[in-house]
Amino acid sequence: MIEPRRIAFRRIAEAAVQRADAIVPRWLPDGKREGTEWVALNPTRGDSRKGSFKVNLKSGKWSDFATGDRGGDLISLAAYIYRLDQGEAAKRIADMLGIDAYE
């Protein structure tokens, strides 16, 4: 029996955070950089004021302080924004970055 290929989540997340300055503004174009954070409206809800939804461009950690939604990397951010499962988000990011999604 052939083993299913494992998605290289850690490698993809590390590659994505290295390009966070380009990726995050593409995903959240209404935002702005404030120090090491990208501050934007949350595109998944009727957000009317910037400030509660932030992405750390150095670590990839993100949070919506109004709802409590949060994640530890840009894979989880993509999954959240685009309503994907973690595996599909990782594969799409790997494809966008031109890297192999699998270990």
RABEL-V203283 format. One record per backbone hydrogen bond with DSSP energy under -1.0 kcal/mol. NH is the residue of the N-H (numbers start at 1). CO is the residue of the C=O. E is the energy in kcal/mol with one decimal. If there is no record, write none. Layout:
nh,co,e
NH,CO,E
NH,CO,E
//
This chain:
nh,co,e
8,101,-2.9
9,7,-1.7
12,8,-2.5
13,9,-2.9
14,10,-2.5
15,11,-2.3
16,12,-2.6
17,13,-2.3
18,14,-1.3
19,16,-1.2
20,17,-1.1
22,19,-1.6
23,19,-2.5
24,20,-2.0
27,23,-2.0
28,24,-2.8
31,28,-1.9
32,39,-2.0
34,37,-3.3
37,34,-1.8
38,55,-2.9
39,32,-2.9
40,53,-2.3
45,42,-1.2
47,45,-2.5
54,63,-2.5
55,38,-2.0
56,61,-3.4
57,36,-3.1
60,56,-2.5
62,71,-2.2
63,54,-2.3
64,69,-3.2
65,52,-3.4
68,64,-2.8
71,62,-2.2
77,73,-1.5
78,74,-2.4
79,75,-2.5
80,76,-2.2
81,77,-3.0
82,78,-2.6
84,79,-1.8
89,85,-2.4
90,86,-2.5
91,87,-2.4
92,88,-2.3
93,89,-2.3
94,90,-2.6
95,91,-2.3
96,92,-2.4
97,93,-2.4
99,94,-2.6
103,6,-2.7
//
